[in-house]
Amino acid sequence: MKNILIVDDEPQIIELLSDIIGTKFNNLNILNAPDGLEAYVKSCNLKFDLIITDHKMPFCTGLDFIRKMRETNNINSDSPIIVVSGFIPEIEDKISTLDNLFYLDKPLKTERLLKYCKMILNSK
């Protein structure tokens, strides 16, 4: 069973991503969080095979969440992350130096998301 964490402050986006990934891949345990703060807490307790996060969220942005995970002794400090955001141009230079990180612009292209998911999940 592979563990996936989806982080977004919009419940319909979490549901959409869960449906897209859940129908294409078997044996997934998909968890979610409404912001980077809750996602960080979950990332301290369970190893994820893939994390998908938005950037603009309340309490803690996706970028802040990623940095906190990467800079601490978090069990997910090396987990692959896909950032799905309409603000990629704003944050691209800030995240381009981080390893094992992919990003997709909104509006989301399903085939590109699935390509990244397949590459990441099949490599584990």
C-alpha positions as CSV (number, residue, x, y, z in Angstrom):
1,M,0.0,0.0,0.0
2,K,1.3,3.4,-1.0
3,N,0.6,6.5,1.1
4,I,-0.4,9.7,-0.7
5,L,-0.9,13.1,1.0
6,I,-3.0,15.7,-0.9
7,V,-2.8,19.2,0.6
8,D,-5.2,21.9,-0.6
9,D,-7.6,24.4,1.1
10,E,-10.3,23.7,-1.5
11,P,-12.2,20.5,-0.7
12,Q,-13.3,20.0,-4.3
13,I,-9.7,20.0,-5.5
14,I,-8.8,17.4,-2.9
15,E,-11.8,15.3,-4.1
16,L,-10.8,15.8,-7.8
17,L,-7.2,14.8,-7.2
18,S,-8.2,11.8,-5.1
19,D,-10.6,10.6,-7.8
20,I,-8.1,11.0,-10.6
21,I,-5.3,9.2,-8.8
22,G,-7.5,6.7,-7.1
23,T,-9.0,5.4,-10.3
24,K,-5.6,5.0,-12.1
25,F,-3.6,3.4,-9.3
26,N,-4.3,0.5,-7.0
27,N,-3.5,0.0,-3.3
28,L,-3.4,3.6,-2.3
29,N,-4.0,5.1,1.1
30,I,-4.9,8.7,0.2
31,L,-5.0,11.2,3.1
32,N,-5.6,15.0,2.9
33,A,-4.9,18.2,4.7
34,P,-6.5,21.7,4.3
35,D,-3.3,23.6,4.8
36,G,0.5,23.3,5.1
37,L,0.4,23.3,8.9
38,E,-1.9,20.2,9.2
39,A,0.1,18.6,6.4
40,Y,3.3,19.1,8.3
41,V,1.8,17.4,11.4
42,K,0.7,14.5,9.3
43,S,4.1,14.3,7.6
44,C,5.7,13.8,11.0
45,N,3.7,10.7,11.7
46,L,3.5,8.7,8.4
47,K,5.9,8.2,5.5
48,F,4.4,9.3,2.2
49,D,5.3,7.9,-1.2
50,L,4.0,11.0,-2.8
51,I,2.8,14.4,-1.6
52,I,0.7,16.7,-3.8
53,T,0.3,20.3,-2.5
54,D,-1.2,23.6,-3.5
55,H,0.9,26.7,-2.7
56,K,-1.6,29.5,-1.7
57,M,-3.2,28.2,1.5
58,P,-4.1,29.7,4.9
59,F,-1.8,29.3,8.0
60,C,1.1,27.8,6.1
61,T,1.7,28.0,2.3
62,G,2.8,25.0,0.3
63,L,6.3,26.4,-0.1
64,D,6.6,26.9,3.7
65,F,5.4,23.4,4.2
66,I,7.9,22.0,1.8
67,R,10.8,24.0,3.3
68,K,9.9,22.9,6.8
69,M,9.9,19.3,5.8
70,R,13.1,19.5,3.8
71,E,15.0,21.4,6.5
72,T,14.1,19.3,9.5
73,N,14.6,15.7,10.3
74,N,11.1,14.9,9.0
75,I,10.5,11.3,7.8
76,N,9.3,12.8,4.5
77,S,12.3,15.1,4.0
78,D,13.1,13.2,0.8
79,S,9.5,12.3,-0.3
80,P,8.6,13.3,-3.9
81,I,6.3,16.4,-4.0
82,I,4.2,17.7,-6.8
83,V,3.2,21.4,-6.4
84,V,-0.1,22.1,-8.2
85,S,-0.7,25.9,-8.3
86,G,-1.7,28.8,-10.4
87,F,1.3,30.7,-8.9
88,I,4.2,28.6,-10.1
89,P,5.9,31.6,-11.9
90,E,5.9,33.5,-8.5
91,I,7.6,30.6,-6.6
92,E,9.5,28.8,-9.3
93,D,12.9,30.4,-8.5
94,K,12.3,29.7,-4.8
95,I,11.6,26.0,-5.3
96,S,13.9,25.2,-8.3
97,T,16.8,24.3,-6.0
98,L,14.9,21.7,-4.0
99,D,15.3,18.0,-4.9
100,N,12.6,15.6,-5.8
101,L,10.1,18.4,-6.6
102,F,7.8,18.7,-9.6
103,Y,5.3,21.4,-10.4
104,L,2.1,21.7,-12.4
105,D,0.3,24.9,-13.3
106,K,-3.4,25.3,-12.8
107,P,-5.6,24.7,-14.6
108,L,-4.5,21.2,-14.1
109,K,-3.7,18.9,-17.0
110,T,-4.8,15.5,-15.9
111,E,-2.5,13.6,-18.3
112,R,0.5,15.5,-17.0
113,L,-0.4,14.8,-13.3
114,L,-0.8,11.1,-14.1
115,K,2.5,11.0,-15.9
116,Y,4.3,12.4,-12.8
117,C,2.3,10.1,-10.5
118,K,3.2,7.0,-12.6
119,M,6.8,7.9,-12.7
120,I,7.0,8.5,-9.0
121,L,4.8,5.6,-7.8
122,N,6.2,3.0,-10.1
123,S,9.8,3.9,-9.1
124,K,9.1,2.9,-5.4
